[in-house]
Amino acid sequence: MCGYGTVLAVLILGGEMERRSMFSVRWINYRTGEVRPLWKTPRKLVEWLVVFHPVGVAMTLFMAVATLLLTFFLSYQIYLLLIGRTQYEVFKWREFHHALLEMAEQQAEAEAEAEEKQAAEKQAAATASRPDVAVTAVRNSEGGSRREAHGGKDGCWRRLWGLLSCSGGQGGDGARSGQRRRVRLTKLVLPQNIYHRGFWANTWEVLLPEVYFQRARAAVVRGNAVGMAASLSGSCGSGTCSGGDFGGRESKPVRQGSEVKGTTMEKKKR
């Protein structure tokens, strides 16, 4: 209705402009001497409409804003029907997703720290058990002093290059930050929403809630009846059925009555 009202208001204003031949009016700019049609200058056209048709312009703006608001609102409601959630559930699912992401990040950080610790322990064990081959070769060779000095210079340059390459402008947490980024980009599998039955089923459940409530209630009652029948059948199968107890209880009063009659007859005979 708001969209129809907006279109109708625009058509009315256009009819008034055509009736007053505003589409053929020329506007002259005295500063530049340019002659242009009035409908090609929006500012002048809006001024003319506000002056001569203020009510029509106000109604057009109001209906246009209402149309936009209702369009966005209905679009959001359709989105909720598509995902099968309410607005409150959307916020709760978002918090749940963030909690799962934080747990995944913490688990990844713990695994990375454990791997780094194991690698450091292995490297320390390997260096402790491995003999220094370079030192023995230098001692046994001729001119070991020269090679040792050359190797020392080369080792310094290698150490410097290793420090520069390992730092990389990230420090010691470069690998860890990369792992955090990879964890954030990984897609987590959320549990299935049991209330999501499809777009059309969700729509009919929103439009006709009483029908679905009665169906759910009947299903619960039917399930309770089936459970009671199963429990009764199980109790009868185990020998504790209520029918047998009733039979035993009914047979006892009969015996007691016959015994009472016998005693009364004996007393009369005496």
C-alpha positions in Angstrom: 0.0 0.0 0.0 2.8 2.4 0.8 4.5 1.7 -2.6 1.2 2.2 -4.4 0.7 5.5 -2.5 4.2 6.6 -3.5 3.6 5.8 -7.2 0.2 7.5 -7.1 1.6 10.7 -5.5 4.4 10.8 -8.1 1.9 10.4 -10.9 -0.3 13.2 -9.4 2.7 15.6 -9.2 3.7 14.7 -12.8 0.2 15.4 -14.0 0.1 18.8 -12.3 3.5 19.6 -14.0 2.2 18.5 -17.4 -1.0 20.5 -16.9 1.0 23.6 -16.3 3.4 22.7 -19.1 6.4 22.7 -16.8 8.2 20.2 -19.1 8.4 22.8 -21.9 9.4 25.7 -19.6 12.9 27.1 -20.2 15.2 28.4 -17.5 17.7 31.0 -18.3 20.9 31.4 -16.3 21.7 35.1 -16.4 25.3 34.6 -15.3 26.3 32.2 -18.0 23.5 32.9 -20.5 22.7 29.2 -20.7 19.1 28.2 -21.5 18.0 24.8 -20.2 14.7 23.0 -19.6 13.3 23.3 -16.1 13.0 19.6 -15.6 16.7 19.2 -16.2 17.5 21.4 -13.2 16.4 19.4 -10.1 17.0 22.1 -7.6 14.7 24.6 -9.4 12.1 21.9 -10.0 12.0 20.9 -6.4 11.7 24.6 -5.4 8.7 25.0 -7.7 7.0 21.9 -6.4 7.5 22.9 -2.8 6.1 26.3 -3.4 3.0 25.3 -5.5 2.3 21.7 -4.2 3.7 21.4 -0.6 1.1 18.8 0.5 1.8 16.6 -2.5 5.5 16.8 -2.0 5.1 16.0 1.8 2.9 13.0 1.1 5.3 11.7 -1.6 8.3 11.9 0.8 6.4 10.3 3.6 5.1 7.4 1.5 8.6 6.9 0.0 10.3 6.7 3.4 7.5 4.4 4.7 8.0 2.1 1.7 11.7 1.9 2.3 11.3 1.1 5.9 8.7 -1.6 5.3 10.8 -3.1 2.5 13.8 -3.4 4.8 11.7 -4.8 7.6 10.0 -7.4 5.4 13.4 -8.4 3.9 14.8 -9.0 7.3 11.8 -11.1 8.3 12.1 -13.2 5.1 15.8 -13.7 6.0 14.8 -15.0 9.4 12.3 -17.4 7.8 15.0 -18.6 5.5 17.4 -19.4 8.3 14.6 -20.6 10.7 15.6 -18.4 13.7 14.1 -15.5 15.6 15.9 -12.3 16.2 16.9 -13.3 19.8 18.2 -16.7 18.5 20.3 -14.9 15.9 22.2 -13.0 18.6 22.6 -16.2 20.7 23.9 -18.2 17.7 26.3 -15.4 17.0 27.6 -15.5 20.5 27.9 -19.3 20.3 29.9 -19.0 17.1 32.3 -16.6 18.7 32.7 -18.9 21.7 33.5 -21.8 19.4 36.1 -19.6 17.5 37.8 -18.7 20.8 37.9 -22.3 21.9 39.5 -23.3 18.5 42.1 -20.5 18.8 43.0 -21.6 22.3 43.3 -25.2 21.2 45.5 -24.3 18.2 47.7 -22.1 20.4 48.1 -25.0 22.9 49.0 -27.4 20.1 51.5 -25.0 18.6 53.2 -24.4 21.9 53.4 -28.2 22.5 54.9 -28.7 19.0 57.5 -25.9 19.6 58.4 -27.5 22.9 58.8 -30.9 21.4 60.9 -29.5 18.6 63.2 -27.6 21.0 63.7 -30.8 23.1 64.5 -32.9 20.1 67.0 -30.3 18.8 68.7 -30.0 22.2 69.0 -33.8 22.5 70.4 -34.0 19.0 73.0 -31.3 19.6 74.0 -33.0 22.9 74.5 -36.4 21.4 76.2 -35.4 18.1 80.0 -35.0 18.1 81.6 -31.8 16.9 82.8 -32.9 13.5 83.9 -29.4 12.4 86.3 -28.9 15.3 87.9 -32.3 14.9 88.5 -31.7 11.2 90.1 -28.4 11.8 92.4 -29.8 14.4 93.5 -32.8 12.3 94.0 -30.8 9.1 97.1 -28.7 8.1 96.7 -25.0 8.2 93.8 -25.3 10.6 94.3 -21.8 11.9 93.5 -20.2 8.6 90.4 -22.3 8.0 89.3 -21.7 11.5 89.6 -17.9 11.1 87.8 -18.1 7.7 85.1 -20.2 9.2 84.7 -17.8 12.1 84.1 -14.9 9.8 81.7 -16.9 7.7 79.9 -18.0 10.9 79.5 -14.4 12.0 77.9 -13.4 8.7 75.7 -16.5 8.8 74.6 -15.7 12.3 73.8 -12.1 11.3 71.9 -13.2 8.2 70.0 -15.7 10.4 69.0 -13.1 12.9 67.8 -10.7 10.1 65.9 -13.5 8.3 64.3 -15.0 11.4 63.1 -11.6 12.8 61.3 -10.6 9.6 59.8 -7.6 11.3 57.5 -9.9 13.3 59.6 -11.0 16.3 59.3 -14.4 17.8 55.5 -14.5 17.5 55.4 -14.5 13.7 54.5 -18.2 13.4 52.0 -18.0 16.2 50.3 -15.0 14.6 50.1 -16.8 11.3 48.5 -19.8 13.1 46.0 -17.5 14.7 45.1 -16.1 11.3 44.6 -19.6 9.9 42.4 -20.6 12.8 40.2 -17.5 12.3 39.8 -18.3 8.6 38.9 -21.9 9.2 35.2 -22.7 8.9 33.6 -24.2 12.0 30.7 -26.6 11.7 27.8 -25.4 13.8 25.2 -27.9 15.2 22.0 -28.3 13.3 19.0 -26.1 14.1 16.2 -28.5 15.0 13.6 -25.8 14.6 14.5 -25.1 11.0 12.0 -27.0 8.8 12.4 -25.1 5.5 11.1 -21.7 4.3 7.5 -22.7 3.6 7.1 -24.7 6.7 8.5 -21.9 8.8 6.2 -19.4 7.0 3.1 -21.5 7.7 4.1 -22.0 11.3 4.4 -18.2 11.7 1.1 -17.5 10.0 -0.9 -20.4 11.7 0.8 -21.0 15.1 -2.3 -22.6 16.6 -2.5 -25.4 14.1 1.1 -26.3 14.6 0.7 -26.0 18.4 -2.2 -28.4 18.3 -0.3 -30.9 16.1 2.7 -30.7 18.5 0.4 -31.2 21.5 -1.3 -34.2 19.9 2.1 -35.7 19.0 3.3 -35.3 22.7 0.1 -36.9 24.0 0.4 -39.8 21.5 4.0 -40.3 22.5 3.1 -40.4 26.2 0.3 -43.0 25.5 2.7 -45.2 23.5 5.2 -45.0 26.3 2.6 -45.9 29.0 1.4 -48.9 26.9 5.0 -50.1 26.4 5.7 -49.8 30.2 2.4 -51.7 31.0 3.2 -54.5 28.5 6.7 -54.8 30.0 5.4 -55.0 33.5 2.8 -57.7 32.5 5.6 -59.6 30.7 7.7 -59.6 33.9 4.7 -61.1 36.0 3.7 -58.0 37.9 0.6 -57.1 35.9 -2.2 -55.5 37.7 -4.8 -58.0 36.4 -3.2 -60.9 38.3 -3.2 -58.9 41.5 -6.8 -58.0 41.1 -7.6 -61.7 40.4 -5.8 -62.7 43.6 -7.5 -60.0 45.6 -10.9 -61.0 44.3 -10.5 -64.6 45.0 -9.5 -64.0 48.6 -12.9 -62.4 49.6 -14.7 -65.4 48.1 -12.8 -67.8 50.2 -13.3 -65.8 53.3 -17.1 -65.7 52.6 -17.3 -69.5 52.1 -15.4 -70.0 55.3 -17.7 -67.6 57.2 -20.8 -69.4 55.9 -19.3 -72.8 57.0 -18.6 -71.5 60.5 -22.1 -70.0 60.8 -23.8 -73.3 59.8 -21.7 -75.3 62.2 -22.7 -72.9 65.0 -26.4 -73.3 64.1 -26.1 -77.1 64.2 -24.5 -76.9 67.6 
